[in-house]
Amino acid sequence: MRAYGRRHRRWTRRHPQPLLLVPDEPVLLVGLASIARALFRYRSEAAPIYAGLVLAGVGSLLHHTHRSAWPLVALITVLVAVASGLRGFPWGVERREERAYAATATAVAGGWLSAATALGVSSRPLFTVLVLGIVVLGIPWWSHRRRRARVRVDRVIHAWPDLADTIGLDGSRVMSAVVDTWGWRARMKLKPGQSVTDVVARVPAIESALGTRPGAVRVEQDPTHAGRCTMRVLAVDPHAGAIPWPGPTATTLADPIELGVFEDATTVRVPLLRRHALIGGTTDSGKSGVLNVVLGNLVACPDVVLWGIDLKGGMELQPWAPCLARLATTPDEAPRLLADAVAVLEARAHASSRDNSRVWEPTPNAPALVIVIDEYAELADTAPDAVGYAESVARRGRAVAVDLLAATQRPTQKAMGGGALRSQMSIRVCLRVRERRDVDLILDKGILAAGWHAHTLDAPGKFYVLADGHNQPRRARAYLVTDDHVRDTAVRYADQRPELDPLSQAAIDGPRRALEPPRVTSADLESALLSALDEAPDDGLAIPELIKATGMSRTWVYDRLHALATNGRARQVTRGRWRA
Ligand SMILES: Nc1ncnc2c1ncn2[C@@H]1O[C@H](COP(=O)(O)OP(=O)(O)OP(=O)(O)O)[C@@H](O)[C@H]1O
């Protein structure tokens, strides 16, 4: 018997028989049901045809029942087309190109319906126009990337219960999904007892089931619920090509600046208020690109006055000139500009201590002052007088909202003042560097060993950022701001730039000071310590961080902290950690 079974199995393997399904339902019903299922499944692809059929049906009905209503149909068409073009209403589209498409499609469809109401669907040119309209308007619809992505995601969500069974996450559910530029993200609810660790362990299986490239799926825990997580699916590698700048997103200096995107397609957001920034990288690494992203945002902020120093003859900053209140392009102008910045910060510091206010809150009437320096090493070489002022601004400017934004190709010890300037720069952006040791010079000592491998960055605009909230080595790519973007943005905001407040302007207009390198007074150092304590996180700053912020010795820092603690201006949060 067993031998017969074996022979039979072998025979059926060699001579496979067609599978004969015997449905319980009548064949016609089963056939209709599968057609209906297919029509429903491909509803997005077939939408232009369905829309054409609906138009033909409604047109025919209106022609027979309300032939004289065609002007009303035409009027409604105009109103809806205008609303879709301006607001995306009622189609729920936001992007400009999508709104334009919606308005055109509405106008064509409504125009055709008005004509069909008056003349009848079968009148000769109308039928041809309908078919042509379906084909012509269907082409952008069928090729639209976001629509296709949305359909793919819908299908994945639909098929998820089966996929989840296959990959060992049975019982998990996709609650919602959103399509974006890089792919899509879904909120998932796990079966009781499952955790995000189970999902992370199955990421390769998920990638295989979804048919993505390896590394395309990331999973993040929902911070409010242990049984929920977000699954991010990257359809394209965000760093594969240049990423177009979406335009300014900041409307005040208090808004973080969006510099670009990390490898997992999350946006790089960096807060600039009361912080100095250093951008370093070898030639053609994209330093001016990063400066342009920052400037493109700052020109849109009505609470920032911008000054620029560009000793490469204004090559980089000149296009922003309509938005810069001052631009120094020679070794003579640069120290004068920085000396004026020091005068502004001194006047503000004096006013703040008189009014007993600790920090300068930028507003359009009392704006912050941001000084952008392209190629800082050039400044150190050709205008050494300016360096003392720049360091003074770096040390004392934060509390009074006078900030530096410096780019440098050669982050030499000399240019960086032996690290004194760098230590004041709490935002550091490191693009591609030629030598490994430059990573330590731009970012921080020992950081190369911690995985910040900027020497391996392989395309312009790629960078690492070290700043508040960015303490891990994650590769990012800056948005690409084209020359046209720069020109358009500069023209757009040129008329909206604020002026310095009267106090700061008076400090500049006052008697000209001799260009001596500023002396560092104990009041300066104390204000640097106070501003560091003011900006300290809730758990305070450690003594080495305060030593770095002031450039002073441990003993000096301890002495001042105890004196400030006695006056109630500083407190020890935990052992060895202080804040205001
Ligand atoms: N974010 C970016 N994405 C893609 N390409 C970029 C990006 N930033 C810059 N580039 C390209 O890299 C090239 C050099 O950029 P950029 O001028 O900003 O470099 P740089 O470091 O300022 O150079 P230099 O040291 O000579 O001033 C340009 O051709 C630019 O188009």
The ligand as an SDF file (V2000), in Angstrom:
LIG
                    3D

 31 33  0  0  0  0  0  0  0  0999 V2000
   23.7930   69.8150   -0.5830 N   0  0  0  0  0  0  0  0  0  0  0  0
   24.3150   69.5990   -1.7900 C   0  0  0  0  0  0  0  0  0  0  0  0
   23.8400   68.6170   -2.5650 N   0  0  0  0  0  0  0  0  0  0  0  0
   24.3840   68.3860   -3.7770 C   0  0  0  0  0  0  0  0  0  0  0  0
   25.3910   69.0940   -4.2990 N   0  0  0  0  0  0  0  0  0  0  0  0
   25.9240   70.0810   -3.5710 C   0  0  0  0  0  0  0  0  0  0  0  0
   25.4190   70.3800   -2.2760 C   0  0  0  0  0  0  0  0  0  0  0  0
   26.1260   71.4200   -1.7830 N   0  0  0  0  0  0  0  0  0  0  0  0
   27.0410   71.7360   -2.7240 C   0  0  0  0  0  0  0  0  0  0  0  0
   26.9080   70.9490   -3.7970 N   0  0  0  0  0  0  0  0  0  0  0  0
   27.7090   71.0130   -5.0360 C   0  0  0  0  0  0  0  0  0  0  0  0
   29.0900   70.9150   -4.6870 O   0  0  0  0  0  0  0  0  0  0  0  0
   29.8440   71.9000   -5.3230 C   0  0  0  0  0  0  0  0  0  0  0  0
   30.6740   72.7000   -4.3170 C   0  0  0  0  0  0  0  0  0  0  0  0
   29.7920   73.3000   -3.3920 O   0  0  0  0  0  0  0  0  0  0  0  0
   30.2180   74.5710   -2.5260 P   0  0  0  0  0  0  0  0  0  0  0  0
   30.6430   75.7060   -3.4100 O   0  0  0  0  0  0  0  0  0  0  0  0
   29.0920   74.8280   -1.5780 O   0  0  0  0  0  0  0  0  0  0  0  0
   31.4780   74.0020   -1.7780 O   0  0  0  0  0  0  0  0  0  0  0  0
   32.4650   74.7840   -0.8340 P   0  0  0  0  0  0  0  0  0  0  0  0
   32.8820   73.8210    0.2060 O   0  0  0  0  0  0  0  0  0  0  0  0
   31.8660   76.0570   -0.3700 O   0  0  0  0  0  0  0  0  0  0  0  0
   33.6460   75.0690   -1.8380 O   0  0  0  0  0  0  0  0  0  0  0  0
   34.8390   76.1470   -1.6380 P   0  0  0  0  0  0  0  0  0  0  0  0
   35.6710   75.6540   -0.5050 O   0  0  0  0  0  0  0  0  0  0  0  0
   35.5540   76.0890   -2.9410 O   0  0  0  0  0  0  0  0  0  0  0  0
   34.1940   77.4770   -1.3660 O   0  0  0  0  0  0  0  0  0  0  0  0
   28.8680   72.7910   -6.0930 C   0  0  0  0  0  0  0  0  0  0  0  0
   28.9930   72.4900   -7.4550 O   0  0  0  0  0  0  0  0  0  0  0  0
   27.5100   72.3940   -5.6310 C   0  0  0  0  0  0  0  0  0  0  0  0
   26.6050   72.3200   -6.7060 O   0  0  0  0  0  0  0  0  0  0  0  0
  1  2  1  0
  2  3  1  0
  2  7  2  0
  3  4  2  0
  4  5  1  0
  5  6  2  0
  6  7  1  0
  6 10  1  0
  7  8  1  0
  8  9  2  0
  9 10  1  0
 10 11  1  0
 11 12  1  0
 11 30  1  0
 12 13  1  0
 13 14  1  0
 13 28  1  0
 14 15  1  0
 15 16  1  0
 16 17  2  0
 16 18  1  0
 16 19  1  0
 19 20  1  0
 20 21  2  0
 20 22  1  0
 20 23  1  0
 23 24  1  0
 24 25  2  0
 24 26  1  0
 24 27  1  0
 28 29  1  0
 28 30  1  0
 30 31  1  0
M  END
$$$$
